[in-house]
């Protein structure tokens, strides 16, 4: 919504890009802010972004999932920070 892209799952952790694009992006985030930052900065460069279907079965907390609500809040903060600043 903030990038005007139609992405269904930005946080799936599968990213692929041409080297020329990634060399222009200066990443500041670590952890869960990385995906919103990279998507926002790539979209601002007017690079084409495609979403490709993957087979993905997310882990549950019983399986060792390590995210908490704080990670969601941080990702939302990154979306706002990198798209509207």
N, C-alpha and C positions, 0 to 999 in steps of 0.2 A: 504494500500500500504506500509506504513512504518513498519507495524507489520507482513507483509506477511499473513494477514488474509483476507478472503473474506466477509467483513461486508458491508451491504447496508445502515444501518442507526444506527450508533453508538450513536447518540444523542437522541434516542427515550425515554430515561429516565427509561427504565425498565431493571433492572439488578437483577440477581439472582446468587448466588454463594454458594459454600460450605463454612462453617465457617473456616475450616483449611486454605483455600486459602486467605480469607479476613484477617485473623489474621496475615498473612505473609506480607501483603501489608500495607505500611505506607503512608497514603494519606496526601498530602500537599495542594492540591487545594480545593477551595470552588467553588461555582457557576459553570460556564460552562466549566471549565478546568477539572472537576472531571472525566467525561467520558473518555476523551483521556488518562488521567493519569492512571486510573484503567485498561483500556484495554491494554495499553502499558506494564504496570508492570505485569499484569497477563500473557500476551503473552511472556514476557521475562522469566517467571517462567516455560514456556513450558506447562502450564495448557491448557486443551482442552477448547475451546470457541465455543459455538454453538449459532447460530442465530435462533430464533424461531419467526414465524410470529405472529403479534398481530394486532388487529383492532385499528387503530389510526387515529384520525382526528385532525390535528394541529390547534391551535388557530390562528386567524388572528390578526393584530394590532387592528382592531375594537373590537375584542373579549377580548382584554387585553394582547396580546402577549407583552412581555417585552424585548425581545432580540433586539440588534442593531448590526450594522456591527462591532462594537468594540468587541462584544462577539465572533463573527466569527474569528476575528484576534487573540483573546486570545486563542481560541480553537486550531487554527493552530499553534500558538507558543507552546502550550502544547504538541501537536503531535510531533513537532520537538524536544522539550526539553526532553521528556521522552523516545523517541525512538532512538535519536542519541547522547545522552550525557552519 
